[in-house]
Amino acid sequence: MLRLILRSLFASLFLGLAAFAQPVKTEPGMAVTYTTGTASDTVGAPNAWLYVPAGQPPTPFLPAGKFTASFTGFIAVDLRGDYLFKVEASGAVKVELGTNTIIEFTGDGKKASDPTKPIRLSKGNNALKVTFTSPASGDAMLKLLWSEKGSLWEPVNSGMVGRAVGNESLAQQNKLRFGRETFFEARCAKCHTTETGAPELAMDAPGFEGIGSRRHFGWMASWILDPKVQRANATMPKLLHGPTAPAEAEAIAAFLASQTGAAPTGEPKKDDESIEAAKKLVETLHCTGCHNVPDLGDPDAKKLNLTHVNAKFPPAALLAFLKNPGAHYAWTRMPDFKLKDAEAEQLAGFLSSIAPLVKQPGAPTDAAVLARGKTLVQTKGCLNCHALKLDNQFRAKPLSALAAATWTSGCLAEAPAGKTPHFAFTKAEREALLAFAATDRASLKRHVPVEFAERQARNLNCTSCHGQLDGFTRYEMIGGKLKPEWMAQFIAGDIKYKPRHWLAHRMPVFPKYAADFAVGLAMTHGFPPQTPAEPPHDPELAKAGQKLIGVDGGFSCISCHSVGAVKAAQVFESEGVNFGYAAARVQRAYYERWMRNPLRIEPQTKMPVYFQEDGSSPLPDVLGGDTAKQLEAFWQFFRLGDKVTPPTGP
């Protein structure tokens, strides 16, 4: 009997220890709980970073004002090792690893905390908690940094940061965020008007002016009848119901077909040479990142098919759309690649050649049908989203008049009835919208660029290129690498040069998203929305920097890097970005890390590691061989921008 009891006891103990030893299941990023007064909000964050400008809310679900932020998660390392930590902050910070407090610091954003002593991290997950309190005035900022030897400081690798799966507060708040985002996507505020605030409240839809010259009548009739039949993820609701719906859809389409403007010109090219050129262009532009293209990759239910182009577009209109997708729809997610005329003609020819041919029915021209269509456009809510110079006779209650209890009827009813728009919301969308309805909805008036960038990165499918295509910076690095002013211009298509001109791939243009997206990316990484002014330029150090890029007494940078108008002298394997662009593009902190050890940032780079971890340089005759001084000299030279010139003489 005693033996049986002992056996059971040991078995229980063994099972208990085994359960205790189970590794924590994690997902990328940290959970951060923001608290303002008595209100809290939990959201995912890629790392222990934040930037909240004075007078702005830390999240859309909290008011502006003094706040705390509690980051929780883990740092996972493959092998046990010793690391040093420090923080840059404007505010008060407490950093805990496991049960130990390793940093307590209050900063003004001008100077980092002192480094910790070397701290042993165990193999696997190491619990991390960072508690931040915003300053009494001014912007709030936090960046957690680490180093193995104390010379090269960098953000904790986001790939090593995780949070526990199953955070109930995070799941609850994510549901509210999904509801708020669905509210934006469905354009709910276009009918149920509310105060302005979040940029997405202003999202438009394709304009109706001149649409009869850009779309086929037959396709418009089918789309109007039931958009989700044409595209499963369509956000436009089904407005017409019952036995009269097909005739009403045709009447609306007939009226829209009568709204003609200057007809697009040009002709798609379908000869063999053009088709082959277009196929290469499809690969270069990475169209398969968002679209299913026959014979180019496996079909993906999440991607948009291209079988509809002949049904939808007159040939010249397809060509015009490819050249300028946002001409009549500012918030379109179709990227503008700044196609040349010949490229647009080739691409239009290829797309029309892979889509089924469609015999186009003629649009009715009967005056009664057109009048009926016009009335329906005016009374069904079409003009709440689609612009047309026509009296809008549709009215709906403002959002403030809709109590949360009423949201279970109308558009959000499980089975909408009568004349109510049918959005065909999924169960998850409907539940999220109802949860959002129960909030005070003040979040609609608040704009948080960090969350705007996170939403639009998903919606614009940024990671289908960034992190996938050679030469495209990994998405998770962009906000910590590039200055927001330059990013905004680049995303908007206002930068006239191509930084990596040797790459066939192109950065698409999204003008409407650019400014807020760029600011959000920077703030995600703890950088301000506007790069602070630098100290006065030092021309003497710039001369030293000019010497350092040369062959004689320098690092021979000019072999691979162009310098302003002067091309790189001897490119071997891989060219570098022109030095005339460096200071305008790159955050100073990223520049420092890259110059000290580019391989830690990009293991495949051809850029050599020149500087030693002890802070010494292989060129002792320039500025005493001091790495920090030489990096400053480089930077002062780069600040000359397009006025940079290579060194002269031997």
N, C-alpha and C positions, 0 to 999 in steps of 0.2 A: 504493500500500500504506500509506504514511504517512497519507494522507488518511483511509483507512478506519479506521486505528487511532485517529486523533484523533476521528473521528466517534463511534466506539464509546465512547471515553473520556468525551467530553462528554455522550453519552446516559446513560452510567452515573452521571456526576456529577449530571445533571439529575434522574434518577429518585431518586438518593439524597437530594438536597435536598428533593424533593417529598415523599418518605416522611417525612423529618425534620420537615417543616412541617405534617404532618397533625395536627389538634387531637386532644388526648387525649379519648377517649370517657369521659364521666362519668355518674354517677348521683347522686341527692340524698344529702347527708350526708357525714360523714367516716368513715374507718376508725380505730378506736382499739384499740390493743393494750395490754391490762393485763398486768402481770407482778408476781407475788408469789413471791419466792424463785426457784425454777427453773421455775415453771409460768407459762404465758402463755395468754391468751384474746383473740381478736380479735372485735370486735362493731361494728356500725354505730351511729353517733351523729348526731343532727341538726346538731350544732355542737360547738365546743370548750368544752363545759360539762360539769361533773360535780358531784355532791354525794354523798359516801359518809360516813355517820355512823360515828363511832368504834365499833369492835367489829363492824362489818358488812362483808361481802365486797363488793368492787367489781363482781363478776359472780357468778352462781351456780356457775360452773365453777372458781372460785378460792376459797381460804380467806380468812378475814378476816386482816388484818395490814397491815404497811407494803407499799405497792405503787407502781409507776410506771405512767403512762398516756401512750402515745405516739399523738397524733392526727395523721393525715396526710390531705391532701386539697388542695383548690384554692379560691381565692376568684376568682370570675369576675365581671368588671365589663364593662359595655357600652361604656364609653369610658374612655380613659386618664385618670387623676386622682390627686390626692394625698390621702392619708388618714393620720390619726394613730391609734395603737393603745395600749391599756393593758389590764391584767388585774386582776381581783379574785381573790384566792386565799388559801387557807389551805394552804400547802405551797410547794414550790419550782417555778418555771415558767421554761421557756425557749421563746421563740417565734421561729421562723425563717420568713422570706419569701424564697423562692428560695434563694440561697446565703448570705443575710445574716441574722445573728442580730440581731433588733430589740428583744427584751426578755429580760433575765435578772433574776428577781425572786423573793424569798422573802417571803411574807406570812403574817399571822396572821388574815386574814379581816376585819380591822377597817379597813384602809386599802388603797386601790388602788395599783398601781405608778404611777410618774410617766409621763406621756404620752411617746410617742416623738416625734421630730421628724417633719414631714410625709414620708411615704413614697410614692413613685410606684408605682402599680399600672398595669400594662399592660392594654390591651384584651384580653379573653379570660381564660384561666386563669392564675392566679398561684399557684405552689406554696406551700402552707402546712404547717408542721409545728409542733406544740405538744407539748412534753415536760413532764410534770408528775410530781412526786414528792410523795407524801403526807407530812404532818407526822409527827414522832415520836409525838405524842399528839394526841387531839382529832379533830374532824371534818375531812375533806378536802373542799375546795371550789375550783372553778375557773370563771371566766366571762371570756371574751375579748370586749372591747368595742372599738368604733372610732368615729371622728368625722371629719367632713370639715373642720371649722373649729375644733374643740377646745372647743366650748360645749355641744353636744348629743351626749352619749355614749349609745350603744345597742349591743345585740348585733349582731354581723355578721349581715346579713340571711340567713336560712337558705336563701332561694331562690337566693342567690349562692354557696352552699357546695356543693361536690361532691367526690366521690372517684372514683378511676379504676375503671372496670369491669374485672372479671376478677381481683380480689384473691383468691388461692387460700386464704390463711389465713382470710379472712372467709367464703368459701364453705364451707370445712371446718367452721368453728365454727357457721355458720348451720345446717348439716346436723344438728349435735348439738342445737342449740336446737329445730329442728323435731322431732327425735326426742323430746326432753323434753316439748315441747308436745303431741305426739301421745300420749305416755304419759299426760299429764293428761287429754286429751280422751276417750280410750278408757276412762278410769277404771281403768287397770291395777292401781293400788294398792288398789282396793276388794277385789280377790281376792288379789293378791300383796302383802301388807301390808308397810309399811315405816315408818320413823320419820317423825314429822310434821315439817313445815317450810314448804314452799311452800303458799300458801293453796289452790291448785287441788287439792291432794291431798284436801281436804275437800269437793270439789264433789259435790253430791247428784244425784238423779234424781227424777222425779215420784213423790210418795208414794203408797202403795197404800191408806192408810187412807181409807175411804169412796169409793174410786175408782169403784165400781159406780154411784154417783149422779152421776158427772161424765163418764163415757165410755160410749159404746155398746159392747155386747158384740161386734158384728160387726167394728167397727174394731179393737178390741183383739186379736181373733183374727188378723186380717190383719197387723197390726203385729208381733205376737209371732212369727208364722211367718217373716217376713222384713222387718225394718225398712227396709232399703234399697230395697225395692220401693215402699214408701210415700213415702220421702224419700231421695233419692240421697246426701245428706250426713249421714245418720243415723249416730251414733256407737255406738248399741247393736248388739251382735253378734247374729247368727243363732244361736240356742242349740239349735234342734231340727232334726234331720236324718233322712233316710230316709223310708220309706213311712208311718211312724207320726206324722210331724211335724204334718200338718194336724189330726189328731185330738188330739194333745197340745196344740197351740196353742189349739184350741177348749176343751179341758178347763181350761187355765190361765185363759183369758178368762172361762169360766163361773164359776170360783172367784172371780176378781177382780170379776165382775159381782155376785157375792153379797155383796161387801164394801161395803155401803151405809152412808150416814150421813145427816145432815140434808140433805134434798134442796134444791138451789138454788131460789130463787124468782124470779119476774119473767117477763116475756114480751117477746121481741123485737118491735119495731114495724115493720110492712112496708107501711104506707099510703104513698101517694105523697109526702106532705109529709115523712114521716120518712125515706124513702129519699133524697130530695133533700138533706135536712139531713145525712144520713150521708155522702153523697158530698162535701159541703163539709168535713165533719169528717175524712174520709180525706185530703183535700188539706191541711188544717190540720195534722194530725198527721204528715204526710209518710209515710204508710204504704207508699207505693211506693218508699221508700228501701230497704226490706228485702223487700217482697212484690210479687209479680205480681198486679195487680188488673185484671180485665177492663175494657177500654175506658179505662184510665187508664195510659198509657205502654206502651212496647213490652216484650214478655216478655223476661226475662233469666234465663238458665240458673242464675245464681248466687243468684237470689232465690227465696224460698219461695212456692209456689203456695197459693192459698186455696180450691182446689176440694174440699178434704176436710172442710170444717167441718161439713157436715150429716152426713157419715158418722161423724165423730168425737164431736161434742158433742150431747147433748140441748139443746134450745133454751135453757132456763134456765141450763144449765151453761156454755154459750157466753157468755151475758151475764155470769155470775159471773166467768168467766175473764178477760174483757176489763176488768172492774173491778179485779181483783186477780190478775194473772198469777202472782205468786210465792207465792200462798197455800199451795200444796202442793209447791212446787219453788223453793227459795230461790235457786238459782244460774241460774234461767231467764234467757234472753237476750231474752225478750219484755218490752218496756218497760212500765212502769206509768205511764200518763198521768193518773192521778187523775181518771178520768172521772166525771162526774155520772151519776145514775141514768138520766136521759133520754138522755144521750149514749150510754151503754152499750146501752140499748134500741134506739136508732136504728142504731148501728153493728152490733149483732148481727143486726138485721133485714136490713140491707143485705148483710152477708156471707152470710147464709143464703139470700138471694134470688139471689145470683150463683153459688152452688154447686149442683151437681146434687142433686136430691132422691134420697134413698136409702131403700129399703124395709128397715127394720131387722128382722133375724131375732131371734126370741126367744132368750134365753140358756137353755141346758139347766139344768134344775133337779134332774136325777137325782142322787141321793146318791152313787152310785159315780163319776159324772163329776166332781162337785165334790171328792170325796175324792182322785181322781186328780190333779186340778188343784192341789189344796193340796199334795200330795206333790211335784209337779213344781216348784212355787214354792219349796219348802223345799230341794230338792236340785239345782236347775239353776243356782244362783248369783244368782237374781233379787234375793234379800234382801241381797246384798252392796251393791247400789246403791239399791234401793227400800225405803223404810221401811214396815214392817208389824209389828204386835205378834204375831210368830209365830216359833217356833224355827227358826233357820237351820241346816240340816244340811249345807250345802256347805262344803267345805274345799279350799284350794289352798295350794301351797308359798309361804312368805314370799319376798319379793323377794331377800333375802340368800342364799337357797338356790338361786337360779337363776343358774348360771354363764353367761357370755355365749355360749358355744358351744351351749348348749341352746336359745337363743332362735330358732334356725332351725326348730325343731319346734313343735308345739302351736299356739297362737294365731297365731304368726308364720310358720308353714310356708307355702310357696308355694301348697300346696293342702291346707289343714287337713283332717284325716280324723277319723272316728269321732265321739266326743262333744265334741270340742274346739269352743269358740265360734268362729264364723266372722265376722271383722270386715270382711272384704273390703277390706283395706288396699290402697291404691294402691302401685305399685312404689316411688314416692318415699317414701311413709310407711313402708313396710317397711324400705327401706334406711336411712332415718333412725333408726328404732327400733333396728335392729341396730347402727348406729354408736353410738347412745346406750348400748346394752347393754354395749359394750366399754369405757365409762368406769367410774370408780369409783362412779358414781351418787350421789355425795355432793351433787351439785347439787340433788337432791330435798329435802335438808334445809336448803337455803339459800334465803332469800327476798330478792330484790332488787326493790324497788318500781318502779324505772325500767323493768325488763323486764316486770314484771306489767302496768304501764300500757300498754306497747307492744303486748303480746299482746291485752289486753282492748279496746283501741281498735279493733283489727282485728275481733275477734270480735263486738263490740257495734255495729260499723259506724258509728262516731262521725262519720266524714267524709262520710257520706251527708247529714248536716245541716250540720255545722260546715264552713263554706267554700262551702256550696251555697245555704243559705237566708239571706235578708236578715235582719240583726240577730243572726245567730249568729256568734260569734267564730270566726275560722279556727282549726282544731284546733291547728296548730303554734304558736299564740300563747298558748294557754290557760294552760299551766303557768308561763309567765313573767308572766302578768297577774294571776291570782287567788291569793289566799292558800289554802294547803291546808286549813285548818280550815273556811273558808267553802265551798270546793269540796266537801269531804266531806259537809257538811250539805246542800248543794244537790243533789248526785248522789243522796243518800239520800232526798231529798224532805222534809227537815226544815226548810227555809227556808219560812216561811209567806207571804212576799211574792213577787211576780214582779218582778224588777228592771226589766224592760222590759215593763210591763203593757200597752202599746199593741200589742205583737206578738200576732198570732193564734196563731202557732206556740208549741209548748210544749216545755220541756225534760223528757224522760222521766226516770223514777226507776229506779235500779238499786241498791237498798239493800245487797245483799251485796257489791257490788264497790266501794262508795263510798270507804271509808277508805283502802284500799291504792292505789286508782286515783288519788285526790287527792294522796297523798304522792308517788307515782311521777311524776305530772305536774310537781309542783314540783321534785323532785330532778333531773329531766331537764334543767331549765333552770338548774341550779346553785343552787337555793334549798333551805333546810333543810326537814325534814318538819314542823317546828313553827316558826311565825313567832316570832322573838326578841321579847322584851318591849321596848317602847319606853321612852325616857326619860320622866320625869314630865310630865304634861300642863301646857301653858303657857296659862293662862286669858287672859292679856293678849294674846298672839298670836292666840288664838281670837277675841277681840273684833275685832282687825284683820282677820281672815279673814271675820268676819261682815260687816264694812263692805265688803270687797272683792267679796262676792257681790251687793251691792245695786246699785240704779240710781244713787243719789246718791253720787258719788265712788267707785263701784265698777265692775265689769265687766258689770253687769246680768245676772248669771248666773241670777237668779230669774225671768227672762222665760221660760226654757226648762226650768229644773230646779225640781222641787218641793223644798221644804225641810222635811223631817219631815212634819207633818200639813198644811202649807200648800202648796196646789197651785201649779204653775208659772203665772206671771201672763199671759204672752202667747206661747204656743208658736207658732213660725213654722216650718212644714215638718216639723221633727223635734224631739221631746221628748228631754230628757236624763234620765239616771238620778237618782233622788232622792239629795240630798246626805247624807241620813241613813244611807245604805247604803255610802257610798264607802270609809271607812277600814276597815270590817270585811271588805270584799270584795277590795280591790285591793292588790297588792304596792306598797310605797312606791317602788321603782325604776321600776315601770311608770307610776305616777302622775306622777312627775317627767317622764318622757319624753312622756307624753300631754299634760300641761299645756304643755310647751315647744313641741311641734309635733305636734298630733293628726293632721295630714294625712300625716305620714311613716309613721304606724302604720296609718291607715285612710283612704285617699285619697278615699273617698266620704262621709266624715263631714261633718256640717253644723257641727261645732264649729270656731269660728274660731281662727286662730293669733294670739295676742295679744302674745307676748313676742318680743323681738328676739334675734338670735343673739349679740349682744355682751353679753347679760345684763341689758339695760335693759328697763324696763316702761313702758307708755304711761301709767301712773298715777304720776307722780313724787312726789305728795304723800303717798303711803302707804309707810312704811318706806323712805323715801329713793329710791323707784323701783327698788329692788334686787329683781330677779326671784327670786333664791334666798330672800330673806327673805319675799317675798310668797307664794311657794309653801309655805314653812313655815307661814305664817299660815293659808292655806287648809287645810292638813293638820291643824293644831291645832283648827281649827273643825270639820272633818269627824270628828275623834276624839270629838266630843260624841255621835255616833251618833244615836239617836232623840230626843235632847234638843236637836237643832239647831233654831234658829228664825231666820227672816229678820230683817234689820235693821228697826228701827222709825223712824218720823219721815220727814221729807222726804228 
